[in-house]
Amino acid sequence: MRCDRAKIFAPFSPLRGLDEAYREKERVITPKAHLLSDRIEEINFILTNLKVGDTVEIKYYTDGEYKKIRGKVEAVLPSKTLRISLADIDFCNIYDIKILEENRGV
């Protein structure tokens, strides 16, 4: 009986999705930084030496913000895309990339 009474006082939202729309509007969008040519060359050098199975840490631009991901390289796709832990990252959106030495045979 007490459970039935609690249902009466459940919150009611006549405008579904309004809270989510407000959160999206309040979100601050970070503009994409333009890299200098020497930084682009450095990233390209790292990408050419990358092997499937290498563990990397990448900072990349997506959806108006920068995100950081760490994981193993699953594939380098012909569309200039890097697949890491089920995330596809375009080369042009990479801001920083590091090959972590934990799994490289030296």
CNS distance restraints for C-alpha pairs under 8 A (distance, minus, plus):
assign (resid   1 and name CA) (resid   5 and name CA) 6.51 0.50 0.50
assign (resid   2 and name CA) (resid   6 and name CA) 6.40 0.50 0.50
assign (resid   3 and name CA) (resid   7 and name CA) 6.57 0.50 0.50
assign (resid   4 and name CA) (resid   8 and name CA) 7.00 0.50 0.50
assign (resid   5 and name CA) (resid   9 and name CA) 7.28 0.50 0.50
assign (resid   6 and name CA) (resid  10 and name CA) 6.62 0.50 0.50
assign (resid  17 and name CA) (resid  21 and name CA) 6.19 0.50 0.50
assign (resid  18 and name CA) (resid  22 and name CA) 6.24 0.50 0.50
assign (resid  19 and name CA) (resid  23 and name CA) 6.32 0.50 0.50
assign (resid  20 and name CA) (resid  24 and name CA) 6.23 0.50 0.50
assign (resid  21 and name CA) (resid  25 and name CA) 6.18 0.50 0.50
assign (resid  22 and name CA) (resid  26 and name CA) 6.18 0.50 0.50
assign (resid  23 and name CA) (resid  27 and name CA) 6.26 0.50 0.50
assign (resid  29 and name CA) (resid  64 and name CA) 4.78 0.50 0.50
assign (resid  29 and name CA) (resid  65 and name CA) 6.23 0.50 0.50
assign (resid  30 and name CA) (resid  64 and name CA) 5.32 0.50 0.50
assign (resid  30 and name CA) (resid  65 and name CA) 5.27 0.50 0.50
assign (resid  30 and name CA) (resid  66 and name CA) 7.72 0.50 0.50
assign (resid  31 and name CA) (resid  64 and name CA) 6.59 0.50 0.50
assign (resid  31 and name CA) (resid  65 and name CA) 7.58 0.50 0.50
assign (resid  32 and name CA) (resid  61 and name CA) 6.80 0.50 0.50
assign (resid  32 and name CA) (resid  64 and name CA) 7.47 0.50 0.50
assign (resid  32 and name CA) (resid  65 and name CA) 7.88 0.50 0.50
assign (resid  35 and name CA) (resid  39 and name CA) 6.22 0.50 0.50
assign (resid  35 and name CA) (resid  40 and name CA) 6.40 0.50 0.50
assign (resid  35 and name CA) (resid  95 and name CA) 7.71 0.50 0.50
assign (resid  36 and name CA) (resid  40 and name CA) 6.37 0.50 0.50
assign (resid  37 and name CA) (resid  41 and name CA) 6.21 0.50 0.50
assign (resid  38 and name CA) (resid  42 and name CA) 6.26 0.50 0.50
assign (resid  39 and name CA) (resid  43 and name CA) 6.29 0.50 0.50
assign (resid  40 and name CA) (resid  44 and name CA) 6.13 0.50 0.50
assign (resid  41 and name CA) (resid  45 and name CA) 6.09 0.50 0.50
assign (resid  42 and name CA) (resid  46 and name CA) 6.38 0.50 0.50
assign (resid  43 and name CA) (resid  47 and name CA) 6.18 0.50 0.50
assign (resid  43 and name CA) (resid  96 and name CA) 7.10 0.50 0.50
assign (resid  43 and name CA) (resid  97 and name CA) 6.74 0.50 0.50
assign (resid  44 and name CA) (resid  48 and name CA) 6.18 0.50 0.50
assign (resid  45 and name CA) (resid  49 and name CA) 6.48 0.50 0.50
assign (resid  46 and name CA) (resid  50 and name CA) 6.24 0.50 0.50
assign (resid  46 and name CA) (resid  97 and name CA) 7.50 0.50 0.50
assign (resid  46 and name CA) (resid  98 and name CA) 7.78 0.50 0.50
assign (resid  46 and name CA) (resid  99 and name CA) 7.79 0.50 0.50
assign (resid  50 and name CA) (resid  54 and name CA) 6.87 0.50 0.50
assign (resid  50 and name CA) (resid  99 and name CA) 7.81 0.50 0.50
assign (resid  51 and name CA) (resid  73 and name CA) 7.21 0.50 0.50
assign (resid  52 and name CA) (resid  72 and name CA) 7.54 0.50 0.50
assign (resid  52 and name CA) (resid  73 and name CA) 5.08 0.50 0.50
assign (resid  52 and name CA) (resid  74 and name CA) 5.61 0.50 0.50
assign (resid  52 and name CA) (resid  75 and name CA) 5.91 0.50 0.50
assign (resid  52 and name CA) (resid  76 and name CA) 7.53 0.50 0.50
assign (resid  53 and name CA) (resid  72 and name CA) 5.37 0.50 0.50
assign (resid  53 and name CA) (resid  73 and name CA) 5.14 0.50 0.50
assign (resid  53 and name CA) (resid  74 and name CA) 6.30 0.50 0.50
assign (resid  54 and name CA) (resid  72 and name CA) 5.43 0.50 0.50
assign (resid  54 and name CA) (resid  73 and name CA) 5.57 0.50 0.50
assign (resid  54 and name CA) (resid  99 and name CA) 6.96 0.50 0.50
assign (resid  54 and name CA) (resid 100 and name CA) 7.59 0.50 0.50
assign (resid  54 and name CA) (resid 103 and name CA) 6.71 0.50 0.50
assign (resid  54 and name CA) (resid 104 and name CA) 7.03 0.50 0.50
assign (resid  55 and name CA) (resid  70 and name CA) 7.18 0.50 0.50
assign (resid  55 and name CA) (resid  71 and name CA) 5.37 0.50 0.50
assign (resid  55 and name CA) (resid  72 and name CA) 4.28 0.50 0.50
assign (resid  55 and name CA) (resid  73 and name CA) 6.33 0.50 0.50
assign (resid  55 and name CA) (resid  99 and name CA) 6.10 0.50 0.50
assign (resid  55 and name CA) (resid 100 and name CA) 5.56 0.50 0.50
assign (resid  55 and name CA) (resid 101 and name CA) 7.72 0.50 0.50
assign (resid  55 and name CA) (resid 102 and name CA) 7.53 0.50 0.50
assign (resid  55 and name CA) (resid 103 and name CA) 6.79 0.50 0.50
assign (resid  56 and name CA) (resid  70 and name CA) 5.66 0.50 0.50
assign (resid  56 and name CA) (resid  71 and name CA) 5.70 0.50 0.50
assign (resid  56 and name CA) (resid  72 and name CA) 6.21 0.50 0.50
assign (resid  56 and name CA) (resid  73 and name CA) 7.09 0.50 0.50
assign (resid  56 and name CA) (resid  97 and name CA) 6.92 0.50 0.50
assign (resid  56 and name CA) (resid  98 and name CA) 5.54 0.50 0.50
assign (resid  56 and name CA) (resid  99 and name CA) 4.49 0.50 0.50
assign (resid  56 and name CA) (resid 100 and name CA) 5.41 0.50 0.50
assign (resid  57 and name CA) (resid  68 and name CA) 7.06 0.50 0.50
assign (resid  57 and name CA) (resid  69 and name CA) 5.70 0.50 0.50
assign (resid  57 and name CA) (resid  70 and name CA) 4.29 0.50 0.50
assign (resid  57 and name CA) (resid  71 and name CA) 6.71 0.50 0.50
assign (resid  57 and name CA) (resid  97 and name CA) 5.77 0.50 0.50
assign (resid  57 and name CA) (resid  98 and name CA) 5.26 0.50 0.50
assign (resid  57 and name CA) (resid  99 and name CA) 6.61 0.50 0.50
assign (resid  57 and name CA) (resid 100 and name CA) 7.10 0.50 0.50
assign (resid  58 and name CA) (resid  68 and name CA) 5.57 0.50 0.50
assign (resid  58 and name CA) (resid  69 and name CA) 5.42 0.50 0.50
assign (resid  58 and name CA) (resid  70 and name CA) 6.42 0.50 0.50
assign (resid  58 and name CA) (resid  94 and name CA) 7.02 0.50 0.50
assign (resid  58 and name CA) (resid  95 and name CA) 7.55 0.50 0.50
assign (resid  58 and name CA) (resid  96 and name CA) 5.65 0.50 0.50
assign (resid  58 and name CA) (resid  97 and name CA) 4.45 0.50 0.50
assign (resid  58 and name CA) (resid  98 and name CA) 6.49 0.50 0.50
assign (resid  59 and name CA) (resid  66 and name CA) 6.59 0.50 0.50
assign (resid  59 and name CA) (resid  67 and name CA) 5.59 0.50 0.50
assign (resid  59 and name CA) (resid  68 and name CA) 4.31 0.50 0.50
assign (resid  59 and name CA) (resid  69 and name CA) 6.56 0.50 0.50
assign (resid  59 and name CA) (resid  94 and name CA) 6.23 0.50 0.50
assign (resid  59 and name CA) (resid  95 and name CA) 5.49 0.50 0.50
assign (resid  59 and name CA) (resid  96 and name CA) 5.04 0.50 0.50
assign (resid  59 and name CA) (resid  97 and name CA) 6.44 0.50 0.50
assign (resid  60 and name CA) (resid  66 and name CA) 5.45 0.50 0.50
assign (resid  60 and name CA) (resid  67 and name CA) 5.51 0.50 0.50
assign (resid  60 and name CA) (resid  68 and name CA) 6.41 0.50 0.50
assign (resid  60 and name CA) (resid  89 and name CA) 7.54 0.50 0.50
assign (resid  60 and name CA) (resid  93 and name CA) 5.43 0.50 0.50
assign (resid  60 and name CA) (resid  94 and name CA) 4.40 0.50 0.50
assign (resid  60 and name CA) (resid  95 and name CA) 5.14 0.50 0.50
assign (resid  60 and name CA) (resid  96 and name CA) 6.90 0.50 0.50
assign (resid  61 and name CA) (resid  65 and name CA) 5.70 0.50 0.50
assign (resid  61 and name CA) (resid  66 and name CA) 4.46 0.50 0.50
assign (resid  61 and name CA) (resid  67 and name CA) 6.34 0.50 0.50
assign (resid  61 and name CA) (resid  93 and name CA) 5.18 0.50 0.50
assign (resid  61 and name CA) (resid  94 and name CA) 6.59 0.50 0.50
assign (resid  61 and name CA) (resid  95 and name CA) 7.07 0.50 0.50
assign (resid  62 and name CA) (resid  66 and name CA) 6.23 0.50 0.50
assign (resid  62 and name CA) (resid  67 and name CA) 7.15 0.50 0.50
assign (resid  62 and name CA) (resid  93 and name CA) 7.33 0.50 0.50
assign (resid  70 and name CA) (resid  84 and name CA) 7.93 0.50 0.50
assign (resid  71 and name CA) (resid  84 and name CA) 5.89 0.50 0.50
assign (resid  71 and name CA) (resid  85 and name CA) 5.81 0.50 0.50
assign (resid  72 and name CA) (resid  84 and name CA) 5.76 0.50 0.50
assign (resid  72 and name CA) (resid  85 and name CA) 6.48 0.50 0.50
assign (resid  73 and name CA) (resid  82 and name CA) 7.32 0.50 0.50
assign (resid  73 and name CA) (resid  83 and name CA) 6.13 0.50 0.50
assign (resid  73 and name CA) (resid  84 and name CA) 4.83 0.50 0.50
assign (resid  73 and name CA) (resid  85 and name CA) 7.31 0.50 0.50
assign (resid  74 and name CA) (resid  82 and name CA) 7.90 0.50 0.50
assign (resid  74 and name CA) (resid  83 and name CA) 5.48 0.50 0.50
assign (resid  74 and name CA) (resid  84 and name CA) 5.54 0.50 0.50
assign (resid  74 and name CA) (resid  85 and name CA) 7.01 0.50 0.50
assign (resid  75 and name CA) (resid  82 and name CA) 6.14 0.50 0.50
assign (resid  75 and name CA) (resid  83 and name CA) 5.17 0.50 0.50
assign (resid  75 and name CA) (resid  84 and name CA) 7.35 0.50 0.50
assign (resid  76 and name CA) (resid  80 and name CA) 7.23 0.50 0.50
assign (resid  76 and name CA) (resid  81 and name CA) 6.05 0.50 0.50
assign (resid  76 and name CA) (resid  82 and name CA) 4.77 0.50 0.50
assign (resid  76 and name CA) (resid  83 and name CA) 6.30 0.50 0.50
assign (resid  77 and name CA) (resid  81 and name CA) 5.14 0.50 0.50
assign (resid  77 and name CA) (resid  82 and name CA) 6.15 0.50 0.50
assign (resid  77 and name CA) (resid  83 and name CA) 7.43 0.50 0.50
assign (resid  80 and name CA) (resid  90 and name CA) 6.07 0.50 0.50
assign (resid  80 and name CA) (resid  91 and name CA) 5.75 0.50 0.50
assign (resid  81 and name CA) (resid  88 and name CA) 6.24 0.50 0.50
assign (resid  81 and name CA) (resid  89 and name CA) 5.40 0.50 0.50
assign (resid  81 and name CA) (resid  90 and name CA) 4.36 0.50 0.50
assign (resid  81 and name CA) (resid  91 and name CA) 5.72 0.50 0.50
assign (resid  82 and name CA) (resid  88 and name CA) 5.61 0.50 0.50
assign (resid  82 and name CA) (resid  89 and name CA) 5.10 0.50 0.50
assign (resid  82 and name CA) (resid  90 and name CA) 6.32 0.50 0.50
assign (resid  82 and name CA) (resid  91 and name CA) 7.00 0.50 0.50
assign (resid  83 and name CA) (resid  87 and name CA) 5.54 0.50 0.50
assign (resid  83 and name CA) (resid  88 and name CA) 4.50 0.50 0.50
assign (resid  83 and name CA) (resid  89 and name CA) 6.33 0.50 0.50
assign (resid  84 and name CA) (resid  88 and name CA) 6.50 0.50 0.50
assign (resid  84 and name CA) (resid  89 and name CA) 7.76 0.50 0.50
assign (resid  89 and name CA) (resid  93 and name CA) 6.95 0.50 0.50
assign (resid  89 and name CA) (resid  94 and name CA) 7.38 0.50 0.50
assign (resid  90 and name CA) (resid  94 and name CA) 6.98 0.50 0.50
assign (resid 100 and name CA) (resid 104 and name CA) 7.79 0.50 0.50
